[in-house]
Amino acid sequence: TAFSQDPAGYDRILAEQLYALIWPGYLLPPLIAVPVVDHIIPYCLGILLIRSRLTIREKEARETLRAPPLDICWRYADLLNNLTICMVLLFFVGPYGYQVMGVLLITGVLIYG
């Protein structure tokens, strides 16, 4: 800040703010929200739908509970977006660049591994 004894430049402050945006904002929601919205909620609603109807046939029940197809375009766009934003952080001086790239690697392994 301007009047403190700690000489923090604009690069360091911008890197801290960008790190605070990237880690919980960009890298964590795909790990939590995508499986819940794409798989868990439709499966639970399908079970409730099948239990509530007496006239549903076995074939329709299997179709309802089938996992949705993998949307590779959305995953690819998400990966490119996260990689680009994390690469921007490497241009700033500070310890956050390597931390964010480590978290990006861990989230990539958790999503695709």
Phi, psi and omega per residue, in radians:
T1 nan 3.020 -3.005
A2 -1.276 -0.659 -3.013
F3 -1.880 0.029 3.116
S4 -1.605 2.972 -3.130
Q5 -1.449 -0.186 -3.137
D6 -1.433 1.964 -3.118
P7 -1.422 1.464 3.107
A8 -1.721 2.103 3.133
G9 -1.456 3.092 3.133
Y10 -1.121 -0.617 3.134
D11 -1.056 -0.795 -3.085
R12 -1.160 -0.755 -3.137
I13 -1.157 -0.753 3.120
L14 -1.135 -0.672 3.101
A15 -1.133 -0.702 3.104
E16 -1.098 -0.761 -3.138
Q17 -1.186 -0.691 3.116
L18 -1.167 -0.673 3.074
Y19 -1.097 -0.745 3.121
A20 -1.114 -0.522 3.094
L21 -1.366 -0.734 -3.039
I22 -1.224 -0.884 -2.992
W23 -1.128 -1.060 -3.138
P24 -1.383 -0.458 -3.005
G25 -1.404 -0.834 -3.033
Y26 -1.716 -0.547 -3.016
L27 -1.693 -0.428 -3.086
L28 -1.499 -0.729 -3.118
P29 -1.009 -0.677 3.099
P30 -1.108 -0.477 3.123
L31 -1.263 -0.547 -3.055
I32 -1.759 -0.865 -2.980
A33 -1.299 -0.698 -3.048
V34 -1.111 -0.854 3.101
P35 -1.113 -0.623 -3.121
V36 -1.185 -0.835 -3.073
V37 -1.288 -0.665 -3.060
D38 -1.464 -0.500 -2.999
H39 -2.149 -0.880 -2.991
I40 -1.249 -0.864 -3.121
I41 -1.100 -0.848 3.104
P42 -1.086 -0.614 3.128
Y43 -1.166 -0.780 3.130
C44 -1.144 -0.703 3.086
L45 -1.155 -0.629 3.085
G46 -1.125 -0.724 3.097
I47 -1.089 -0.766 3.118
L48 -1.118 -0.662 3.120
L49 -1.153 -0.761 -3.131
I50 -1.147 -0.712 3.127
R51 -1.201 -0.500 -3.063
S52 -1.434 -0.341 -3.116
R53 -1.886 2.257 3.131
L54 -1.508 -0.376 -3.045
T55 -1.638 0.101 -3.096
I56 -1.334 2.386 -3.128
R57 -1.538 2.858 -3.093
E58 -1.100 -0.675 3.133
K59 -1.110 -0.756 3.110
E60 -1.152 -0.626 3.114
A61 -1.152 -0.726 3.100
R62 -1.130 -0.697 3.104
E63 -1.111 -0.660 -3.131
T64 -1.187 -0.660 -3.083
L65 -1.575 -0.008 3.137
R66 -1.170 2.468 3.116
A67 -1.187 2.501 3.129
P68 -1.217 2.694 3.122
P69 -1.183 2.634 -3.136
L70 -1.253 2.200 3.113
D71 -1.626 1.590 -3.031
I72 -1.222 -0.494 3.139
C73 -1.134 -0.747 3.142
W74 -1.161 -0.717 3.103
R75 -1.102 -0.710 3.136
Y76 -1.150 -0.754 3.113
A77 -1.130 -0.685 3.105
D78 -1.123 -0.743 3.122
L79 -1.121 -0.773 3.121
L80 -1.132 -0.707 3.115
N81 -1.094 -0.845 -3.134
N82 -1.136 -0.709 3.127
L83 -1.131 -0.735 3.124
T84 -1.111 -0.776 -3.133
I85 -1.163 -0.686 3.111
C86 -1.212 -0.591 3.092
M87 -1.169 -0.556 3.089
V88 -1.071 -0.642 -3.127
L89 -1.161 -0.421 3.122
L90 -1.211 -0.302 3.136
F91 -1.377 -0.199 -3.127
F92 -1.755 2.597 3.120
V93 -1.341 2.308 3.110
G94 2.625 2.927 -3.097
P95 -1.437 0.006 -2.994
Y96 -1.416 -0.405 -3.097
G97 -1.070 -0.826 -3.125
Y98 -1.246 -0.570 3.105
Q99 -1.148 -0.764 -3.140
V100 -1.168 -0.686 3.118
M101 -1.167 -0.585 3.047
G102 -1.141 -0.750 3.106
V103 -1.161 -0.658 3.083
L104 -1.098 -0.706 3.089
L105 -1.122 -0.749 3.137
I106 -1.138 -0.768 3.120
T107 -1.149 -0.620 3.077
G108 -1.110 -0.710 3.102
V109 -1.164 -0.698 3.137
L110 -1.177 -0.647 -3.120
I111 -1.361 -0.816 -3.003
Y112 -1.762 -0.202 -3.043
G113 -1.515 nan nan
